[in-house]
């Protein structure tokens, strides 16, 4: 009866798995995110195949280079780690899942910001757009089907869309991180990508105090040509997610970020929470708030549970 009358449903294809890849022969565990790895190319291929077999909808790839510089040249190098990994995963599972790539400079710059800095050390929005356009073309050529624009620069969607269309990549989709807030919940992600950031990104990410701004940013990205819009983080911004979902003409996704993952894993390890039920409840709440798909580090685990008929949110206990 509970299953019959459930208002919110979750399917493996609603889940996207974020994955990190490094320039190393062996994968490495991420201490602050138990169970999540910095993958080698070989382990990335294996994990991508496992995710595809579980039925997840997509894979979001993040590259972690050994060498960084002021403008993030590794991001546009065809032999850079992210572009090489994209080609490898697209060849391995591109017919089964949507291969997606993070389009941002923070992993590739020696200062850790999401864009190019000016002489005063501030992020130069327009100079960054030029790099994003180059990066979008490099990722499209490598085989990415969807570009995740996460840098929060003004005009980034239009700049990348124009560059893609001019070079014939009209079938490459754009996921706009439209409402990305300056959040404390990104902490473990900094370890995952070996971030070089000092300071913060409050000059270009959204103020956590502002709700309407998130919906306005989503509207702007849709007008510039975004195919999907994102709210990030998820759990502490469910109100923003619901606002965006209520009016968006394009699909709306949400990112269950590293800090959300780490908190649940830490509490469960201490016996303070029922891990399986908490994972299912958090992801279901994101769907209930209006997300059409959820980026979560538990994507494969949840997909397996769904396939086995262990429906989240329906346990009557």
C-alpha positions as CSV (number, residue, x, y, z in Angstrom):
1,X,0.0,0.0,0.0
2,X,2.8,2.4,0.9
3,X,4.5,1.7,-2.4
4,X,1.2,2.1,-4.3
5,X,0.5,5.6,-2.9
6,X,4.1,7.0,-2.7
7,X,4.2,10.5,-4.3
8,X,7.9,10.5,-4.9
9,X,9.8,7.8,-6.7
10,X,13.5,7.2,-7.3
11,X,15.0,5.2,-10.2
12,X,18.7,4.3,-10.9
13,X,18.7,6.5,-14.0
14,X,17.9,9.5,-11.8
15,X,21.4,9.2,-10.2
16,X,24.7,10.7,-11.4
17,X,28.0,9.5,-9.9
18,X,30.8,12.1,-9.4
19,X,34.2,10.6,-10.0
20,X,37.8,11.9,-9.5
21,X,40.7,10.9,-11.6
22,X,44.4,11.5,-10.9
23,X,47.7,11.1,-12.8
24,X,48.9,8.0,-10.9
25,X,49.1,4.3,-11.5
26,X,47.2,3.4,-8.4
27,X,44.0,4.9,-7.0
28,X,44.0,6.6,-3.6
29,X,41.4,6.8,-0.8
30,X,40.0,10.2,0.2
31,X,40.2,10.3,4.0
32,X,37.3,12.7,4.5
33,X,35.0,10.8,2.2
34,X,35.2,7.1,3.2
35,X,34.6,4.8,0.3
36,X,35.3,7.4,-2.4
37,X,38.6,7.3,-4.4
38,X,40.8,9.4,-6.5
39,X,40.9,7.0,-9.4
40,X,43.7,6.0,-11.7
41,X,42.7,5.6,-15.3
42,X,42.4,1.9,-14.9
43,X,40.3,2.0,-11.8
44,X,38.2,4.7,-13.3
45,X,37.3,2.5,-16.3
46,X,36.4,-0.3,-13.9
47,X,34.3,1.9,-11.7
48,X,32.6,3.4,-14.7
49,X,31.6,0.0,-16.0
50,X,30.3,-1.0,-12.5
51,X,28.2,2.2,-12.5
52,X,26.8,1.6,-16.0
53,X,25.9,-2.0,-15.1
54,X,24.1,-0.7,-12.0
55,X,22.0,1.5,-14.3
56,X,23.0,5.0,-13.1
57,X,22.1,7.8,-15.5
58,X,25.5,9.5,-15.7
59,X,29.0,10.0,-14.6
60,X,30.5,13.4,-13.7
61,X,34.3,13.5,-14.1
62,X,36.7,15.7,-12.2
63,X,40.4,15.8,-13.2
64,X,43.2,16.2,-10.6
65,X,46.4,17.2,-12.4
66,X,49.9,16.9,-11.0
67,X,51.0,20.3,-12.4
68,X,49.0,23.5,-12.1
69,X,49.6,27.1,-13.3
70,X,47.9,30.5,-13.1
71,X,45.5,30.0,-16.1
72,X,44.9,26.3,-15.7
73,X,46.4,25.3,-19.0
74,X,46.0,21.6,-18.2
75,X,42.3,22.0,-18.5
76,X,42.6,22.6,-22.3
77,X,45.5,20.3,-23.0
78,X,44.2,17.3,-25.1
79,X,46.7,15.2,-23.1
80,X,45.6,16.6,-19.8
81,X,44.2,14.2,-17.2
82,X,40.5,15.2,-17.5
83,X,40.4,15.1,-21.3
84,X,42.3,11.8,-21.4
85,X,39.9,10.3,-18.8
86,X,36.9,11.6,-20.6
87,X,38.0,9.9,-23.8
88,X,38.6,6.7,-21.9
89,X,35.3,6.6,-20.1
90,X,33.3,7.6,-23.3
91,X,34.9,4.7,-25.1
92,X,34.2,2.3,-22.2
93,X,30.6,3.2,-21.3
94,X,29.5,6.1,-23.5
95,X,26.7,4.1,-25.0
96,X,25.3,3.2,-21.6
97,X,25.5,6.4,-19.5
98,X,25.8,10.1,-20.1
99,X,29.5,11.0,-19.8
100,X,29.7,14.4,-18.1
101,X,32.7,16.7,-17.3
102,X,33.2,19.4,-14.7
103,X,34.0,22.6,-16.6
104,X,35.8,24.8,-14.1
105,X,39.4,26.0,-13.6
106,X,39.7,25.5,-9.9
107,X,41.3,22.0,-10.1
108,X,43.8,23.2,-12.6
109,X,45.0,26.6,-11.2
110,X,47.8,27.1,-8.8
111,X,45.7,29.5,-6.8
112,X,42.6,27.3,-6.6
113,X,40.1,29.9,-7.9
114,X,37.6,29.0,-10.5
115,X,38.9,31.6,-12.9
116,X,41.8,33.7,-14.2
117,X,43.1,36.4,-11.8
118,X,43.8,40.0,-12.6
119,X,46.7,42.0,-11.5
120,X,45.0,42.8,-8.2
121,X,44.4,39.1,-7.5
122,X,40.7,39.2,-8.2
123,X,38.9,36.8,-10.5
124,X,38.6,38.4,-14.0
125,X,35.1,37.3,-15.2
126,X,35.6,38.0,-18.9
127,X,39.1,36.6,-19.2
128,X,37.7,33.5,-17.5
129,X,35.0,33.1,-20.1
130,X,37.6,32.8,-22.8
131,X,39.2,30.0,-20.9
132,X,35.8,28.3,-20.3
133,X,35.0,28.4,-24.0
134,X,38.4,26.8,-24.8
135,X,37.8,24.2,-22.1
136,X,34.3,23.4,-23.4
137,X,35.7,22.7,-26.9
138,X,38.5,20.5,-25.4
139,X,36.0,18.4,-23.4
140,X,33.5,18.1,-26.3
141,X,36.4,16.9,-28.6
142,X,37.3,14.3,-25.9
143,X,33.8,12.9,-25.9
144,X,31.9,14.6,-23.1
145,X,28.2,14.6,-23.8
146,X,27.3,17.2,-21.1
147,X,29.5,20.0,-19.8
148,X,29.0,20.9,-16.1
149,X,29.6,24.6,-15.9
150,X,30.4,25.0,-12.2
151,X,32.5,28.2,-12.0
152,X,29.6,30.7,-11.5
153,X,31.0,33.3,-13.9
154,X,28.4,35.7,-15.3
155,X,27.7,34.8,-18.9
156,X,29.4,31.4,-18.8
157,X,26.6,29.5,-20.4
158,X,26.3,31.8,-23.4
159,X,30.1,31.9,-23.9
160,X,30.4,28.1,-23.9
161,X,27.2,27.6,-26.0
162,X,28.4,30.0,-28.7
163,X,31.8,28.3,-28.8
164,X,30.3,24.8,-29.1
165,X,27.9,25.8,-31.8
166,X,30.5,27.6,-33.8
167,X,32.6,24.5,-33.9
168,X,29.7,22.1,-34.8
169,X,29.2,20.6,-31.3
170,X,25.5,21.4,-31.3
171,X,24.6,18.1,-29.7
172,X,26.8,18.6,-26.6
173,X,24.5,19.7,-23.7
174,X,25.2,22.2,-21.0
175,X,24.5,21.7,-17.3
176,X,24.6,25.1,-15.6
177,X,25.5,25.2,-11.9
178,X,23.0,28.0,-11.7
179,X,22.5,28.3,-7.9
180,X,25.8,27.4,-6.4
181,X,26.2,28.8,-3.0
182,X,29.3,29.8,-1.1
183,X,29.0,26.8,1.3
184,X,31.0,25.2,4.1
185,X,29.8,21.8,2.8
186,X,32.5,21.7,0.1
187,X,35.2,21.0,2.6
188,X,36.0,17.3,1.8
189,X,35.9,18.1,-2.0
190,X,38.9,20.3,-1.5
191,X,40.8,17.2,-0.4
192,X,39.4,15.2,-3.3
193,X,40.8,17.6,-5.9
194,X,43.8,18.6,-3.9
195,X,42.6,22.2,-4.0
196,X,45.2,25.0,-3.8
197,X,42.7,27.6,-2.7
198,X,43.4,30.1,0.1
199,X,40.6,32.4,1.1
200,X,37.1,31.8,-0.3
201,X,34.9,32.2,-3.4
202,X,32.2,34.5,-2.0
203,X,32.8,37.1,-4.7
204,X,31.3,34.8,-7.3
205,X,29.3,32.1,-5.5
206,X,25.9,32.9,-4.0
207,X,25.2,34.3,-0.5
208,X,23.6,31.5,1.6
209,X,21.2,34.2,3.0
210,X,19.6,34.8,-0.4
211,X,16.8,32.5,-1.6
212,X,15.3,34.5,-4.5
213,X,18.8,35.0,-6.1
214,X,19.0,31.3,-6.8
215,X,15.9,31.3,-8.8
216,X,17.0,34.4,-10.7
217,X,20.3,32.9,-11.6
218,X,18.6,29.8,-12.9
219,X,16.4,32.0,-15.1
220,X,19.4,33.8,-16.5
221,X,21.2,30.5,-17.4
222,X,18.1,29.2,-19.1
223,X,17.9,32.4,-21.2
224,X,21.6,31.9,-22.2
225,X,20.9,28.3,-23.4
226,X,21.4,25.9,-20.5
227,X,19.9,22.5,-21.1
228,X,19.8,21.6,-17.4
229,X,20.2,23.8,-14.3
230,X,21.7,22.8,-11.0
231,X,21.2,23.7,-7.3
232,X,24.3,23.1,-5.1
233,X,24.5,22.1,-2.3
234,X,21.3,20.1,-2.0
235,X,20.1,19.5,1.6
236,X,20.6,22.9,3.0
237,X,19.0,24.6,-0.1
238,X,15.9,22.5,-0.6
239,X,13.8,25.7,-0.6
240,X,15.9,27.1,-3.5
241,X,15.6,23.8,-5.3
242,X,11.8,23.8,-4.9
243,X,11.7,27.4,-6.2
244,X,13.7,26.6,-9.3
245,X,11.8,23.4,-10.0
246,X,8.5,25.2,-9.8
247,X,9.3,27.5,-12.7
248,X,12.1,26.0,-14.7
249,X,11.3,25.0,-18.3
250,X,14.4,22.7,-18.4
251,X,15.3,19.8,-16.1
252,X,16.6,20.7,-12.6
253,X,19.3,18.7,-10.9
254,X,20.9,19.0,-7.4
255,X,24.3,18.0,-6.1
256,X,24.5,16.2,-2.8
257,X,28.0,17.5,-2.0
258,X,31.0,16.1,-0.2
259,X,30.2,17.5,3.2
260,X,26.7,16.0,3.1
261,X,28.2,12.7,2.3
262,X,30.9,12.9,4.9
263,X,28.5,13.9,7.7
264,X,26.3,10.9,7.1
265,X,29.2,8.5,6.9
266,X,30.8,9.9,10.0
267,X,27.6,9.7,12.1
268,X,26.9,6.2,10.8
269,X,30.4,5.0,11.7
270,X,29.8,6.2,15.2
271,X,26.5,4.4,15.4
272,X,24.5,7.6,15.7
273,X,22.4,7.1,12.5
274,X,21.0,4.1,10.5
275,X,23.3,4.5,7.5
276,X,21.2,2.9,4.8
277,X,17.9,4.6,5.8
278,X,19.6,8.0,6.2
279,X,21.2,7.7,2.7
280,X,17.8,6.8,1.2
281,X,15.9,9.5,3.1
282,X,18.3,12.3,2.1
283,X,18.3,11.5,-1.6
284,X,14.5,11.0,-1.6
285,X,14.1,14.4,0.1
286,X,16.1,16.0,-2.8
287,X,13.9,14.3,-5.3
288,X,10.8,15.3,-3.3
289,X,11.9,19.0,-3.4
290,X,11.9,18.9,-7.2
291,X,15.2,17.5,-8.5
292,X,14.9,15.5,-11.7
293,X,18.3,13.9,-11.1
294,X,20.7,13.9,-8.1
295,X,24.5,13.9,-8.2
296,X,25.5,11.7,-5.2
297,X,28.5,9.7,-4.2
298,X,26.1,6.9,-3.2
299,X,24.7,6.6,-6.8
300,X,25.9,3.1,-7.4
301,X,25.0,1.8,-4.0
302,X,21.5,3.3,-4.2
303,X,21.0,2.0,-7.8
304,X,21.9,-1.5,-6.6
305,X,19.4,-1.3,-3.7
306,X,16.7,0.0,-6.0
307,X,17.3,-2.9,-8.5
308,X,17.0,-5.3,-5.6
309,X,13.6,-3.8,-4.7
310,X,14.8,-2.1,-1.5
311,X,12.8,1.0,-2.1
312,X,14.0,4.1,-0.2
313,X,11.6,5.9,2.0
314,X,9.0,3.1,2.2
315,X,10.2,1.2,5.3
316,X,7.3,1.3,7.7
317,X,9.3,1.0,10.8
